[in-house]
Amino acid sequence: MTAAPLDPSERSAIVRDSLGVGFATGAYGVSFGAVSVAAGLSVAQTCALSLLMFTGASQFALVGVIAAGGAPVSGALTALLLGTRNTLYGLRLAALLRWTGWRRALAAQILIDESTAMAVTRTSVPAARVGFLTTGASVFVLWNLATLAGAVAGTQLGDPRTYGLDAAVGGAFLALLWPRLRNGRNRVVAVAAAAVALGMVPLSPAGVPVLAAAGVALLAAVLTRGTDPTEIPEARS
Amino acid sequence: MTWLAILVAAAGCYLLKLAGLSVPPRVLERPLVERVADLIPVALLAALVAVQVVGSGHHLVLDARALGLAVAVVLLLLRAPFLAVVFGAALAAALVRLL
């Protein structure tokens, strides 16, 4: 790992790739905006989630639980549990980005799947920083604009079921889960977690079945041996 | 109540990100902690898929949403982008409800 300045051609290649990922990812904020308004959140609440929470799976989870009739506190807990993976990404990136003070505080807000994926493979500090910042900032700007567009459009629609937006939520969660299903252990955990959640649906208040499924992750982590590196989803551009 | 949940969860999610960049790796970098953190998204996302698609109050029902999910699976197998998967699922459910 070197601290030498980045050569211009490498820099522009990283910027180009990162912007590609940023645009592709940011655009799907449209679906978050539409789904969130369909779940009963206001446009302001929807935009606040994208600005302040800014981590897609947690945002979808919070509105998904509320849409299913769950208490907001269940939605918040599910969002927080999903947010724990960003802590692991941060652990991986800290030595590579080497930011301190206010730079680190700002960088934390754009620490997400995609910015991690575009930084973690770099071999120098400047290259990692360019990949992280370009990806994180472009996703942030587009995700928020797209959220607003989706939310405003969503308020014009009337009954969201007519447009199948309730089915869109399941599709969104599956698309977020999909890259992790290549691993056999993960497929077993996914099936068991889905079964536990469905078994809990008749017995518990809405929102609780999803939280109960986190128990499957705990159990599987205790039962499986061998270390494996933190999974960082591939960024798709 | 919804606003409170949004603000508390957003603050918590930010602190989780900041903690990763700030905490010395040896504090959290343990195999068990890593396995839990890797498996939690898998378990929660799978549970969210299941509950969103067949949950209805305290009942399990198979309706247009299941067809939407089937279309999403096909689109994912075809390596379609995220937006195509999400809106493909919505379109399939909307069309079957029109019939």
Chai-1 contact restraints between the chains, C-beta under 6 A:
chainA,res_idxA,chainB,res_idxB,connection_type,confidence,min_distance_angstrom,max_distance_angstrom,comment,restraint_id
A,Y28,B,F82,contact,1.0,0.0,6.0,A-B,restraint_1
A,Y28,B,L83,contact,1.0,0.0,6.0,A-B,restraint_2
A,S31,B,V86,contact,1.0,0.0,6.0,A-B,restraint_3
A,Q45,B,I6,contact,1.0,0.0,6.0,A-B,restraint_4
A,A48,B,I6,contact,1.0,0.0,6.0,A-B,restraint_5
A,L49,B,I6,contact,1.0,0.0,6.0,A-B,restraint_6
A,L52,B,A10,contact,1.0,0.0,6.0,A-B,restraint_7
A,M53,B,A10,contact,1.0,0.0,6.0,A-B,restraint_8
A,M53,B,C13,contact,1.0,0.0,6.0,A-B,restraint_9
A,T55,B,C13,contact,1.0,0.0,6.0,A-B,restraint_10
A,S58,B,C13,contact,1.0,0.0,6.0,A-B,restraint_11
A,G64,B,L48,contact,1.0,0.0,6.0,A-B,restraint_12
A,G64,B,Q52,contact,1.0,0.0,6.0,A-B,restraint_13
A,A68,B,G55,contact,1.0,0.0,6.0,A-B,restraint_14
A,P72,B,M1,contact,1.0,0.0,6.0,A-B,restraint_15
A,P72,B,T2,contact,1.0,0.0,6.0,A-B,restraint_16
A,P72,B,A5,contact,1.0,0.0,6.0,A-B,restraint_17
A,G75,B,A5,contact,1.0,0.0,6.0,A-B,restraint_18
A,A76,B,A5,contact,1.0,0.0,6.0,A-B,restraint_19
A,A76,B,V8,contact,1.0,0.0,6.0,A-B,restraint_20
A,A76,B,A9,contact,1.0,0.0,6.0,A-B,restraint_21
A,A79,B,A9,contact,1.0,0.0,6.0,A-B,restraint_22
A,L80,B,A9,contact,1.0,0.0,6.0,A-B,restraint_23
A,L80,B,G12,contact,1.0,0.0,6.0,A-B,restraint_24
A,L81,B,I40,contact,1.0,0.0,6.0,A-B,restraint_25
A,L81,B,L44,contact,1.0,0.0,6.0,A-B,restraint_26
A,L82,B,P41,contact,1.0,0.0,6.0,A-B,restraint_27
A,L82,B,L44,contact,1.0,0.0,6.0,A-B,restraint_28
A,G83,B,C13,contact,1.0,0.0,6.0,A-B,restraint_29
A,G83,B,L16,contact,1.0,0.0,6.0,A-B,restraint_30
A,T84,B,L16,contact,1.0,0.0,6.0,A-B,restraint_31
A,T84,B,A37,contact,1.0,0.0,6.0,A-B,restraint_32
A,R85,B,A37,contact,1.0,0.0,6.0,A-B,restraint_33
A,R85,B,P41,contact,1.0,0.0,6.0,A-B,restraint_34
A,N86,B,L16,contact,1.0,0.0,6.0,A-B,restraint_35
A,N86,B,K17,contact,1.0,0.0,6.0,A-B,restraint_36
A,T87,B,L16,contact,1.0,0.0,6.0,A-B,restraint_37
A,T87,B,A19,contact,1.0,0.0,6.0,A-B,restraint_38
A,T87,B,G20,contact,1.0,0.0,6.0,A-B,restraint_39
A,L88,B,A37,contact,1.0,0.0,6.0,A-B,restraint_40
A,G90,B,K17,contact,1.0,0.0,6.0,A-B,restraint_41
A,G90,B,G20,contact,1.0,0.0,6.0,A-B,restraint_42
A,G90,B,L21,contact,1.0,0.0,6.0,A-B,restraint_43
A,L91,B,G20,contact,1.0,0.0,6.0,A-B,restraint_44
A,L91,B,P25,contact,1.0,0.0,6.0,A-B,restraint_45
A,L91,B,L28,contact,1.0,0.0,6.0,A-B,restraint_46
A,A94,B,L21,contact,1.0,0.0,6.0,A-B,restraint_47
A,R104,B,L21,contact,1.0,0.0,6.0,A-B,restraint_48
A,A108,B,K17,contact,1.0,0.0,6.0,A-B,restraint_49
A,A108,B,L18,contact,1.0,0.0,6.0,A-B,restraint_50
A,A108,B,L21,contact,1.0,0.0,6.0,A-B,restraint_51
A,L111,B,K17,contact,1.0,0.0,6.0,A-B,restraint_52
A,Y163,B,A90,contact,1.0,0.0,6.0,A-B,restraint_53
A,Y163,B,A94,contact,1.0,0.0,6.0,A-B,restraint_54
A,G164,B,G68,contact,1.0,0.0,6.0,A-B,restraint_55
A,G164,B,A90,contact,1.0,0.0,6.0,A-B,restraint_56
A,G164,B,A93,contact,1.0,0.0,6.0,A-B,restraint_57
A,G164,B,A94,contact,1.0,0.0,6.0,A-B,restraint_58
A,L165,B,A90,contact,1.0,0.0,6.0,A-B,restraint_59
A,D166,B,R65,contact,1.0,0.0,6.0,A-B,restraint_60
A,A167,B,R65,contact,1.0,0.0,6.0,A-B,restraint_61
A,A167,B,G68,contact,1.0,0.0,6.0,A-B,restraint_62
A,A167,B,A89,contact,1.0,0.0,6.0,A-B,restraint_63
A,A167,B,A90,contact,1.0,0.0,6.0,A-B,restraint_64
A,A167,B,A93,contact,1.0,0.0,6.0,A-B,restraint_65
A,A168,B,V86,contact,1.0,0.0,6.0,A-B,restraint_66
A,A168,B,A89,contact,1.0,0.0,6.0,A-B,restraint_67
A,A168,B,A90,contact,1.0,0.0,6.0,A-B,restraint_68
A,V169,B,Q52,contact,1.0,0.0,6.0,A-B,restraint_69
A,G170,B,V49,contact,1.0,0.0,6.0,A-B,restraint_70
A,G170,B,Q52,contact,1.0,0.0,6.0,A-B,restraint_71
A,G170,B,V53,contact,1.0,0.0,6.0,A-B,restraint_72
A,G170,B,R65,contact,1.0,0.0,6.0,A-B,restraint_73
A,G170,B,L69,contact,1.0,0.0,6.0,A-B,restraint_74
A,G171,B,A72,contact,1.0,0.0,6.0,A-B,restraint_75
A,G171,B,V85,contact,1.0,0.0,6.0,A-B,restraint_76
A,G171,B,V86,contact,1.0,0.0,6.0,A-B,restraint_77
A,G171,B,A89,contact,1.0,0.0,6.0,A-B,restraint_78
A,A172,B,V86,contact,1.0,0.0,6.0,A-B,restraint_79
A,F173,B,L45,contact,1.0,0.0,6.0,A-B,restraint_80
A,F173,B,L48,contact,1.0,0.0,6.0,A-B,restraint_81
A,F173,B,V49,contact,1.0,0.0,6.0,A-B,restraint_82
A,L174,B,V49,contact,1.0,0.0,6.0,A-B,restraint_83
A,L174,B,A72,contact,1.0,0.0,6.0,A-B,restraint_84
A,A175,B,F82,contact,1.0,0.0,6.0,A-B,restraint_85
A,A175,B,V85,contact,1.0,0.0,6.0,A-B,restraint_86
A,L176,B,L45,contact,1.0,0.0,6.0,A-B,restraint_87
A,L177,B,L45,contact,1.0,0.0,6.0,A-B,restraint_88
A,W178,B,L76,contact,1.0,0.0,6.0,A-B,restraint_89
A,R180,B,V42,contact,1.0,0.0,6.0,A-B,restraint_90
A,N186,B,V42,contact,1.0,0.0,6.0,A-B,restraint_91
A,V189,B,L39,contact,1.0,0.0,6.0,A-B,restraint_92
A,V189,B,V42,contact,1.0,0.0,6.0,A-B,restraint_93
A,V189,B,A43,contact,1.0,0.0,6.0,A-B,restraint_94
A,A190,B,V42,contact,1.0,0.0,6.0,A-B,restraint_95
A,A190,B,A46,contact,1.0,0.0,6.0,A-B,restraint_96
A,A193,B,A43,contact,1.0,0.0,6.0,A-B,restraint_97
A,A193,B,A46,contact,1.0,0.0,6.0,A-B,restraint_98
A,A193,B,A47,contact,1.0,0.0,6.0,A-B,restraint_99
A,A194,B,A46,contact,1.0,0.0,6.0,A-B,restraint_100
A,A194,B,A47,contact,1.0,0.0,6.0,A-B,restraint_101
A,A194,B,A50,contact,1.0,0.0,6.0,A-B,restraint_102
A,A197,B,A47,contact,1.0,0.0,6.0,A-B,restraint_103
A,A197,B,A50,contact,1.0,0.0,6.0,A-B,restraint_104
A,A197,B,V51,contact,1.0,0.0,6.0,A-B,restraint_105
A,L198,B,A50,contact,1.0,0.0,6.0,A-B,restraint_106
A,V201,B,G55,contact,1.0,0.0,6.0,A-B,restraint_107
A,P202,B,H58,contact,1.0,0.0,6.0,A-B,restraint_108
A,P209,B,V51,contact,1.0,0.0,6.0,A-B,restraint_109
A,V210,B,A47,contact,1.0,0.0,6.0,A-B,restraint_110
A,V210,B,L48,contact,1.0,0.0,6.0,A-B,restraint_111
A,V210,B,V51,contact,1.0,0.0,6.0,A-B,restraint_112
A,A213,B,A43,contact,1.0,0.0,6.0,A-B,restraint_113
A,A213,B,A47,contact,1.0,0.0,6.0,A-B,restraint_114
A,A214,B,I40,contact,1.0,0.0,6.0,A-B,restraint_115
A,A214,B,A43,contact,1.0,0.0,6.0,A-B,restraint_116
A,V216,B,A43,contact,1.0,0.0,6.0,A-B,restraint_117
A,A217,B,L39,contact,1.0,0.0,6.0,A-B,restraint_118
A,A217,B,I40,contact,1.0,0.0,6.0,A-B,restraint_119
A,A217,B,A43,contact,1.0,0.0,6.0,A-B,restraint_120
A,A220,B,L39,contact,1.0,0.0,6.0,A-B,restraint_121
A,A221,B,R35,contact,1.0,0.0,6.0,A-B,restraint_122
A,A221,B,V36,contact,1.0,0.0,6.0,A-B,restraint_123
A,A221,B,L39,contact,1.0,0.0,6.0,A-B,restraint_124
A,T227,B,P31,contact,1.0,0.0,6.0,A-B,restraint_125
A,T230,B,E34,contact,1.0,0.0,6.0,A-B,restraint_126
A,E231,B,D38,contact,1.0,0.0,6.0,A-B,restraint_127
